[in-house]
Amino acid sequence: NRYAAYTFKLPYGNPEKPDYFWEWGTYRAVGLLNNVIDGVNDVKNEKTAKLAEELSAQARAARAWSYLTMAMIYGPVYDPAGANDTKTIPYRTAASPTEANPALSTTAEVFGLAKADIDFALKSVPDNVNHPARMNRCAVQTLMAYYYMFARDFGKMLEYADMAYISMKRIEIAYIRSGTSLAFPRQTLIIV
């Protein structure tokens, strides 16, 4: 159902032909993220439980970012004093292509589901990662600050922004002490 994109992202010439961000950007990315979430949970065992939780946390944080961004593009801005009952986008969490798309979610539902994904990620995301496309604790704390900025809870926004800054400084100090490069955290810096 492309009605939401047709309604909120003007000019949108044809509801049967989606724009690039809707079709190729977000929903393709979310499909891959949902595959990761379901996939790691399907193969999780005693030995891989921690890694599976970390990967699921990273994927759920990225999914939350994707949906928050879509909510800002295709729907009305979240209003903490308002009803936020305008239906905007479907918040798909299923990886299976045979499962039907959910109904359009309201702005409040999108924000609630995104916050649940971020809360989950904060519990299990690793402090450090070895690839810039994966979220570490600092990135997820920054994402939570981003969430609170749009939810207009500026006290919480500053709290999570401060946490993210402290996390980033800890990582930076650890790299300096260990002699590794910040650009390539898992590789030793060799000076010839």
C-alpha positions in Angstrom: 0.0 0.0 0.0 1.7 3.2 -1.2 -1.2 5.5 -0.1 0.9 6.9 2.7 3.8 7.9 0.4 1.3 9.3 -2.1 -0.5 11.4 0.6 2.4 12.8 2.6 5.3 13.1 0.2 4.2 15.6 -2.3 4.6 16.0 -5.2 4.1 12.3 -5.7 2.8 11.7 -9.2 1.6 8.1 -9.1 0.8 5.9 -6.1 1.5 2.8 -8.2 5.1 3.9 -8.9 7.0 4.5 -5.7 9.9 6.9 -5.2 13.4 5.6 -4.8 13.7 6.1 -1.0 10.5 4.2 -0.3 11.1 1.2 -2.6 14.8 0.9 -3.0 16.1 2.6 0.1 14.2 1.9 3.2 12.1 -1.1 2.6 14.8 -3.1 0.9 17.2 -2.3 3.8 14.5 -3.2 6.3 13.9 -6.5 4.5 17.6 -7.3 4.9 17.6 -6.2 8.5 14.6 -8.3 9.3 16.4 -11.3 7.6 19.3 -10.8 10.0 17.1 -10.5 13.0 15.2 -13.7 12.2 18.2 -15.5 10.9 20.4 -15.1 13.9 17.6 -16.0 16.2 17.0 -19.2 14.2 20.6 -20.4 14.5 21.3 -19.2 18.0 22.8 -21.7 20.5 24.7 -21.7 23.7 28.0 -20.8 22.0 26.6 -18.1 19.7 24.0 -16.5 22.0 26.1 -13.4 22.8 27.0 -12.8 19.2 23.5 -13.4 18.0 22.2 -10.9 20.5 24.7 -8.3 19.4 23.9 -8.8 15.7 20.2 -8.6 16.4 20.7 -5.5 18.4 22.6 -3.8 15.6 20.0 -4.8 13.1 17.1 -3.6 15.3 18.9 -0.2 15.8 19.3 0.2 12.1 15.7 -0.8 11.5 14.6 1.8 14.1 16.7 4.5 12.3 15.1 3.6 9.0 11.6 3.8 10.3 12.1 7.0 12.2 13.6 8.6 9.0 10.6 7.3 7.0 8.2 8.7 9.6 9.7 12.1 9.2 9.6 11.9 5.4 6.2 10.4 4.8 4.2 11.5 7.8 3.4 14.4 10.0 6.0 15.4 12.6 5.5 13.7 16.0 3.7 16.0 18.5 4.1 15.0 22.1 1.0 17.0 23.0 -1.0 15.6 20.1 -2.8 12.4 19.3 -0.3 11.3 16.6 -3.0 9.2 15.1 -2.3 9.8 11.4 -1.6 6.6 9.6 1.7 6.9 7.8 3.8 3.8 7.0 3.7 0.1 7.6 6.3 -1.0 10.3 7.2 -4.4 8.9 9.1 -6.7 11.2 8.7 -10.0 9.4 11.4 -11.3 7.2 9.3 -13.8 5.3 8.1 -12.5 1.9 5.0 -14.6 2.2 3.8 -12.8 5.3 1.4 -10.0 4.4 2.4 -6.4 5.1 1.0 -4.9 8.3 -1.5 -2.1 8.1 -0.3 1.4 8.1 1.0 2.5 11.5 0.2 5.8 13.1 2.9 8.2 13.9 2.6 7.2 17.6 2.9 3.5 16.7 6.0 4.1 14.6 7.7 6.0 17.4 6.7 3.4 20.0 8.0 0.5 17.8 11.2 2.3 17.0 11.8 3.1 20.6 11.3 -0.6 21.5 13.9 -1.5 18.9 16.4 1.1 20.3 15.7 -0.1 23.9 16.5 -3.7 22.9 19.6 -2.5 21.1 20.9 -0.6 24.0 20.9 -3.8 26.1 22.9 -5.9 23.8 24.8 -3.8 21.3 28.7 -4.2 21.5 30.8 -1.3 22.8 32.9 -1.5 19.7 32.6 -2.9 16.2 35.1 -3.5 13.4 33.0 -2.1 10.5 31.6 1.4 10.1 28.3 0.1 8.8 27.6 -1.6 12.1 26.3 0.2 15.2 28.2 0.3 18.4 27.0 1.5 21.8 27.9 5.1 21.0 25.9 5.0 17.7 22.8 3.5 19.4 23.0 6.1 22.2 23.2 8.8 19.5 20.1 7.2 17.9 18.2 7.4 21.1 19.2 11.1 21.4 17.9 11.5 17.9 14.6 9.7 18.9 14.1 12.0 21.9 14.9 15.1 19.8 12.0 14.3 17.5 9.8 13.3 20.5 10.7 16.7 21.8 12.0 15.4 25.2 15.1 17.6 25.2 16.2 16.5 28.7 16.4 12.9 27.6 17.9 14.0 24.3 20.8 15.7 26.2 21.1 12.7 28.6 21.7 10.2 25.7 23.9 12.7 23.7 26.1 12.9 26.8 26.2 9.1 27.1 27.2 8.9 23.5 30.0 11.4 23.9 31.3 9.6 26.9 31.2 6.2 25.0 33.0 7.8 22.1 35.7 9.2 24.4 36.2 5.8 26.1 36.7 4.1 22.7 39.1 6.8 21.6 41.2 6.5 24.8 41.2 2.7 24.6 42.5 2.9 21.0 45.2 5.3 22.0 46.4 3.2 24.9 46.4 0.0 22.8 48.3 1.5 19.9 45.6 0.6 17.3 44.3 2.9 14.6 40.9 4.6 15.0 40.3 4.2 11.3 40.9 0.5 11.4 40.1 -0.5 15.0 40.8 -4.3 14.7 44.2 -3.8 13.0 47.4 -2.8 14.7 48.9 0.4 13.5 52.4 -0.4 12.1 54.8 2.5 11.5 57.6 1.6 9.2 
